[in-house]
């Protein structure tokens, strides 16, 4: 007879992992968000491989269906993560400025039109 149920121990570990994970991610500086997203995408790719293995090794139809669902959800997570990472990287690119000659010519034309 055990003093504490293994289910209770697993629940405590799960709650602590949520608490620590929340505080770790919340305190990340903005400059580190993109690398953090890249690592998250890599972890999600590993989850896809694990879900494929789990789905292949099950024998029941429910197990196969849950494995396929896990693969699909992890694939959506990876694709969405790459899209978000790409958007974040685009924020660091320098914006192209319009040529100064074209903007001054258009402003001069608009002032001439207003004078007439």
C-alpha positions in Angstrom: 0.0 0.0 0.0 1.4 3.3 -1.0 1.2 6.5 1.0 0.5 8.8 -1.9 -1.3 7.8 -5.1 0.9 7.9 -8.3 -2.0 9.8 -10.0 -1.8 12.6 -7.4 2.0 12.8 -7.8 1.6 13.1 -11.6 -1.1 15.8 -11.1 1.2 17.8 -8.8 4.1 17.5 -11.3 1.7 18.7 -14.1 0.5 21.7 -12.1 4.1 22.7 -11.2 5.2 22.3 -14.8 2.4 24.7 -15.9 3.4 27.2 -13.2 7.1 27.1 -14.0 6.5 27.2 -17.8 4.2 30.2 -17.5 6.7 32.2 -15.5 9.7 31.2 -17.7 7.9 32.2 -21.0 6.4 35.3 -19.5 9.8 36.7 -18.5 11.4 36.1 -21.9 12.8 39.4 -23.4 11.3 40.3 -26.8 14.7 39.8 -28.5 14.5 36.1 -27.5 11.0 35.4 -28.8 12.1 34.3 -32.2 14.7 31.7 -31.0 12.2 30.5 -28.5 9.6 29.9 -31.3 12.2 28.1 -33.3 13.0 25.7 -30.4 9.3 25.2 -29.9 8.9 24.2 -33.5 11.7 21.7 -33.2 10.0 20.2 -30.1 6.7 20.0 -32.0 8.4 18.1 -34.8 9.7 15.6 -32.3 6.1 15.3 -31.0 5.0 14.4 -34.5 7.5 11.6 -34.7 6.4 10.3 -31.3 2.7 10.5 -32.3 3.5 8.5 -35.5 5.2 5.8 -33.4 2.4 5.7 -30.9 -0.2 5.4 -33.7 1.7 2.7 -35.5 2.1 0.6 -32.3 -1.5 0.6 -31.2 -3.8 -2.2 -32.1 -7.3 -0.7 -31.3 -9.2 1.6 -33.7 -9.5 4.2 -31.0 -5.8 4.2 -30.4 -5.1 4.6 -34.2 -7.7 7.4 -34.4 -6.1 9.2 -31.4 -2.6 8.8 -32.9 -3.8 10.3 -36.2 -5.4 13.2 -34.4 -2.2 13.7 -32.4 -0.2 13.8 -35.7 -2.6 16.2 -37.3 -2.7 18.6 -34.3 1.1 18.6 -34.0 1.5 19.3 -37.7 -0.8 22.3 -37.5 1.2 23.5 -34.5 4.5 23.2 -36.5 3.1 25.0 -39.5 1.6 27.8 -37.4 4.8 28.1 -35.5 6.8 28.6 -38.7 4.3 31.2 -39.9 4.6 33.1 -36.7 8.4 32.8 -36.7 8.5 34.2 -40.3 6.4 37.2 -39.3 8.6 37.9 -36.3 11.7 37.8 -38.5 10.1 40.1 -41.0 9.8 42.7 -38.2 13.6 42.8 -37.9 14.1 43.6 -41.6 14.9 47.2 -42.5 12.1 48.9 -44.4 12.9 50.1 -47.9 12.6 53.8 -48.2 11.0 55.5 -51.2 13.4 57.6 -53.3 13.5 61.2 -52.0 13.3 62.6 -55.6 10.0 61.0 -56.3 8.4 62.2 -53.1 9.6 65.8 -53.5 8.4 65.9 -57.1 5.0 64.7 -56.1 4.8 67.2 -53.3 5.9 70.0 -55.7 3.2 69.0 -58.2 0.5 69.0 -55.5 1.5 72.5 -54.4 1.4 73.8 -58.0 -2.1 72.3 -58.4 -3.3 73.9 -55.3 -2.0 77.3 -56.4 -4.0 77.3 -59.6 
